Amino acid sequence: MRQVRKKKNIVQLFLLLSFIFCSCSSSEDDEMTAPYDASKPIEIRDFTPKKGGGQMQMVIYGSNFGTDPKLISVKVGGKDAVVISAKGTSIYCVTPNKCYEGTVEVSIRESKASAKEKFIYERQKVVTTVYGHKDERGHYDVADGTFAESFEKNHGLLNPTWLSFDPNSDNKILYLAQDGQPMRIIDLENKRISTGLTNTGTTLTRMRTIAWTAKGDTMVIANDGGGPNDRDENFASTVLVTRENDFKKDVQVLAIGKQCNGAALHPVNQELYYNNFSRGNLYRYDFLTYGAGVEASTLNREFICTIQDSNWEFNITMHPSGNYAYLIVKNQHYIMRMNYNWVSKTFGTPYLICGGVSQSGWLDGVGASARLSSPYQGIFVKNPDYVAEGKEDQYDFYFCDRDNHAIRVLTPEGIVTTFAGRGSTSVDGKPEGYINGAIRADARFNKPVSLAYDEKEDAFYIGEVGNNLLRKIALEELEEEPEEEK
């Protein structure tokens, strides 16, 4: 008898809970689908996320929002948010850029409500244009002048293939090598651009890369001259110019060699490494021991290795520690690593670190599974997370991936990801273009090839051969002080 009564009570309790649950569900459904009622106030109870940047998805919870997004206005930090949809008790919207003040407000006709908490705005990295402008036909002129004049008079950059900060300028002066053109000097502090070293009346033909001696008083330039059947002794693979001569005159031959695409100095021991395109050779020259010049380098340069095959264009980037270097093989779409022997003071045999030999594509991945398409200049950037974790190698490698129209990142473990570019492809289905904004959601490049990094500002500078511009990646600038700081 007790068991029967117990079962009966359980059934009654179940029916009661079911009724309450169904009533609540029905009530919630009604509230979610109910239209806005002008006789009742609107209310904001909560929102998520509580902090972030612009162009983030935000959900606002409350009551009496209705279901027509056209009636609803949402402001975050006094700026309009894009309202996507409403379901009575919730609003789905997208946060505006630079909404620093943070107040979340909802307005529907005459009714208005504000959240008790404020959205904490975190500045995000964005792409902007530093220098360059084209007219409506895509034309531009190469000219000296202020950055402002470039936007007024359609000035741009011709073939901006290598960027390098003057190491003694506190990252205020950028030197730009333009393949086959004069060098350009970009004064970031005074916002001016001027012409530097020219190839008129010198041994220079095509200035390809820029490197610096340890004291920063000498610039070393890779010079691409001659053809596959020419003699090495007839061409300068690398030349040097000094600060004493403003890096503009008295060009001296450092080492001989034809068709040099790239040259670099070991950051500690300072020996020179440079390549030959038609043979795919890599050479080492200890100019501190033997001196600069045709005769000395002819007798004393050392052959290191051949990169796979002939006619493989590559440049060399040294790790700041000098422990290893990357060989960026541009026209075969991969990157190799070679480790430094501190005893013999030379590099060992290179091995593949990422990408597929002669296999172009766009694919983030590990090692040989990743795909690149014409990688160009790269730069080592210290990762604060690696420093905090006490990792031996504290640097990631950022590089321009020209034909993927992106900036990619390579970790010490060989993991490749996309850092910036290829955003807003839904606009026209193309990965390339000219769009400023959030680095992945919006920004688009057109054949980025040159890259420099300012550690103090945590800013990247990018030269594009497709857009003929100098672009920048950095935290978005404050347009105004946040309300609490005024």
N, C-alpha and C positions, 0 to 999 in steps of 0.2 A: 504493500500500500504506500509506504514511504517512497519507494522507487518510482511508482507511478506519479505521485504528487510532485516529486523532484523533477521528473521529465517534463511534467506539465508546466512547472514554473520556468524551466529552461526555455521551453517553446514560447511561453508568453514574453519572457525577457527578450528573446531573439526577435519576436514580432515587433516589440516596442522599439528596440534599437533600429530595426529595419525601417520602421515608420519615421523615426527621428532622422535617420540618415537620408532617407528619400526626401523628407521634407526639407532638410538642409540643402541637399543637392539641388532640389527643385528651386529652392529660394535663391541659391547661388547662381544657378543657370538663368533665373529670371533677371537677377541683378546684372549679370554679364551681358545680357541681350537687351536690357531696357534702354530706351532712348534717353537722352539728356532731359532732365526735368527742371525747367527754369524756376519753379517754385521752391526748389530745394538747393542748399549750398553744395558746392563741390568740395571734396576733401582729399588731401594728400596724406597718406599714412606712412609711406616709405618709398624708397627708390633704390635701384641697384644698377651698376656698381656705384660704390661710394667715392671712388677716385679713378682717375685715368686721364686720357688725352681727348683730343677732338676726333670726330668720326667714329665714336664708340657706340655700340648698341646699349641703350638704356631702357629699363622698364620702370614705370612709375605706378605705384599701387595706391588705391584710394576708392572713392565712390562717386557716383553720379557723373561719370565721364561720358556716358553715351557710347554710341558705336560709329559715329560719323567723324572721321579724322579731319574733314574739311572745316568743322566747327571749332576745332581745338587748336589753341596756340600754346606752345611750350617754349619757355625761355630758360636757358641755363647761363648764369652769370650775365644776364641782361642781353644775351644774344639768342637769336632764333634757332631752335632745334628743329630738325625735319621730323614731322610726325608721320609714322608709317601706318599704324592701325590703333584702334581702341576697342576694348571689350567691357565697357561699363565700369569695371573695377581695376582696369589696368590700361596703360598707354605704352605703346612701343614707339621709341623715337631714336634719333641719332644725335649725339652731342655735337655742338658747334665747335669750331676751332677757337682757341684763345679765349675760352670762357672763364677767365681767371677768378672773377668775383665769386662764382659758385652757387648763387641762389637758384633753386629750382622752382619755377612758377608754372602754373597751368591756368589758362584763361579760356572760358567758353562763354561767348557773348558777354553779358555784363558781370558774370561771376568770375572770381579769381581766388586762387589758393596758392600758398607757398609752403614748401617743406620746412620742417623744423631744422633739419641738418642742411649743411651746404655740401655741394659736390666739390671735392678737392681736385683742382686741375693740375695735372702733371704735364709739363711741356714735353712735346714730342719732337723727334728728329724729322726734319723736313728738307726737301730739295728746293733751292732757290737759284736764281740766276745772278751771277756776280758781274759778268761782262759779256756783251754781245747782243746784237739785235739785227733782224733781217726785215726788209720791206715786204709788202704783201706778195711779191713775186718770188721771195726767197733769196733776194740779192743782198749783198753786204759789201762793204769796203774794209780793207785792212788799213788802219790808221792809228797814229799816236794820239793820245788825249786822255780826258777824264772818263771814268766809267759812265757818268751821266751823258756825255756826248755820244757814247756808243748807242744808247737807247734813242737819242734824238736824231742821229745822223746815219743809222744803219751800219754801224761798225761791227766787225766780228773777228774771228780767229781763223787763220788758214792752216789746216793740218796740225792741230795742237797735240803732238804725239808724245811728249815727255815733259813732266813737271817736276821741279826740284826747288825746295826752299834753300835760300842762302843760309848756311848754318850759323852765320854770325849776325843775322838780322832779326833775331827773336821772332822768327816766322812772319816777318812783315813783307819780305821780298820773295817773290816767286820767279824763277827762271823757266821759260818755256821754249823747248826745242820744237821747231816746226820743220818736219822732214822736207829738205830741199829749199827751205826758206831761211831768212834771218832769224836769230834768236829774239825772243820778246822778254821784256822785263815788266813784271806786274807788281806794282806798289800797292799793297792791300791797305796800308795805313792812310795814304794820301789819295787812294782810289784813282790811280793813274796807270796808263800802260805806255811803254815806249819801246823803241827798237834797240836791241843790243848788238852783239857780235854778228857780223854779216859774213857771207861766203864769197864776197867780192874781193879779189886780189889776195886770197889766202889759199892754203892747201885744202880748205874745206869744200865738200860738195854737198853731202847730206848729213846734217847733224841729227843723230838718232837718240842718244841717251846722255845723261849728265851725271857725273860723280864728283866727289869732293875729297881732298886730302884731309888728314886728321885735324889740322889747324884751321881748315876752312879758307886758307889763303890762295888755294889753287883749284880751278875747275878743270875736270877731265871730261872731254867730249868724245863720244864714239862717232867716227866719221865713215860713212858708207860710200866708197868710191871704187871705180874700176869694174871690170867684168870677169867672168870665170877664166878667161884665157890670159889675163894680164898677170904681170909679175908682182908679187907682194911688195918688193922693195920700192916700187914706183908709186906707192900710195900710203897715206897715213891712216892707220886703223884708229888711232887715238891722238888727240892733240891736247895741249894744255894752255890755259890763259890764267893770268894772275890778277889778284885784287889790286895790286900796285898799278896795273894797267886797266883798271875798271872792268876787267873781263871782256874787253872790247877790241884789243889790238895786241900786236906782238905774239901771234899764234905760233907755238912751237910744236914740232912733231914729238910725240912721246914714244910711240911704237909703230912699226911698219905693219902693213897688212891690208889687203883689199876686202871689200864687201863686209865691213864690220857693222853688225846690227846692234851690238850691245857691249858695254864695258862697265866694270865695277872694280872698286878697290876693297881689299880685305880691311875691315874696320879696325883691326888691331895691328897687323903686320904690314898693311899698306901695299902689298904687291898687287899688280894689275892683272885682271883676267878679262879677256876679250875673245870674240868669236870671228869666224869666217863663214859667210852664208853658203857659197857654192860647194864648199867641202864639208860643211857641218862641223868644223874643228873648233876646239876650245884651247886657248893659249894662256900661259902664265908668263908674266914679265916682272922681274924684281928691279924696278927702275931706281929704287933708293940705293941699290948696290952698284948698278951698271950705268945709271944716268939715262937721260932722255936723248932720243935721236935715232936717225936711220941706221947708222953703222952699229951702235951699241945694241939696239933691239934686234937687228938682223942676226947678230952673232949669239945673243944670249936669251932670246925668248925660248920657252919650253912648251912643247906639245903636251896637252893633258889628255884629251880624248876626242872622239868623234861622236856626235849626237845622231845615232841611228843611221843617217843617210845624208846625202848631199841635198842642197837647196832647202834646208830646214831652218827657218828664221827663228832666232831666239834671243832673249836678253837675260841678264843675270842680276839677281837681287840678293844681297848679303843679309843674313840674320844679324841683328845688332851685336850679339855675342861673338860673332865670327865662327861659331861652331858648325854652321852649315850655310848653304846657299841654295836658292831655287833657280832653276833654268826654266823660263817660261817659253815654251815652244809655240809660237803664235800660229803659224800656218798649218800645224798638225794637231792642235787642240788639246794639249796636255801640259802638265808641269812635272819636272823632275827635281829630285833633291840630290845634292852631293855633300858629303860630310868632310869636315876639315881635319887634317892630320896635323896636330900642333907640333909634332917632332920634326916632320919633314917640311912643314909649312907649305902644304899644298892640299888640294882637294882630291878625294878618291873618286871612284867610278860612279857616275850618276845612276839613279834608279827612279822609276815612276812613282809619283806620290798621289797624283789624281788625274782623271781624264782617261780617254782611250786614244791610242795612237791612230791618227787619221780618221777618228770617229767624232764628228761634230754633233752637237745637240744641246739641249737644255734639260739637265736632270740633276737635282741635288742628290747626293749620296756619299758613299765612302770609297775612297781610293779609285780603283779602275772602274767602279760602277757609276761614278759621276760622269757627266758629260758637259763639256765646254765648247765654245765656238769662237775661236780666235781670241784667246786671252792675251792681254797686252801688259801695261805697267801695273806693278803691285807694290805694296808697302806693308811692312811689319808694324802692327799696332799692339801695344801692351793691353792685356785683358785684366782688369782689376780683380775679377773672380779668380783667375789663375794665381794672382799675387796673394790673395787671401787664403787660398788653398795650399800655398807653398809649393806650387808646381815648379819643376825644374825649368821648363820652357814656358815663359809667361806671355808669349806673343801669338796672336792670330795673324794671318796673312790676308789682306784685302786686295782684290785685283779687279781690273776692268775686264769684263767679258764682252768684247766688242760686238760681235754679231748676235749675241743674246740680249744686247741693249740693257745690261745689268752690271751691278757691282756685286761680286761674289766674295765669300769668306771661306778660307781654308784653315782648319785647326791644325795643331801639331800632330794630331792623330790621323790626319788625312780626310777629315769630314768636310764636305763642300755644301754650303747653303747659299741662298740668295739673300743679300743684304738690302739692296735697293734697286728699283726699276721694275719694268713690266707691269706697272699698276694701271688700273682703269682700262684694261683691254676690252671690256664690254662696250666701250664707247664706239670702237670701230673694228674690233677683233684683231688689232695689231699690237705686238709687244713693244714697238718702237714709237717715238713721237717726241713732243716737247710739252710736257706737263709738269708744273711744280706742285709740291704738296707732300703729304705723308709718304715716307720712303717706299713703302710697299703697296699701300692702298691706292695711291694716286700717281706717284712720280713715274715719268717715262723719259728715257734717254734715246738718243739716236747715235749709235756707234761710239760709246765712251772708250777712250784709249789711254788717257794719261791721268795719273792720280798722285796727289800729295796729301799729307796729313799733318795737321797742327795739333800736337798733343795737349798743349795748354788750353786751347779752346775746344778740344775734342771735335774738330771739324775736318771734313774731307773736301778737297778741291778736285774737280773733274773736268778734263778737256774732252770735247766731243768733236769728231770729224764729220758727223752727220748734221749736227745742228750748228757747228762752228761757234760754240759758246764755251764759256767757263761757268760751270755750275758749282754749287756748294751743298754739302750735307752737314747740318748742325742743328742744335736745339732751336726751335722757333724763337724769334726775338719777341721781347715784351713790347706790346704796342702802348700799354699804359700800366701804371702800377696797380696791383691789386688793392681793393677798397681799404682793407685793414692797414695797408702800409702808407696810405695817403695822410 
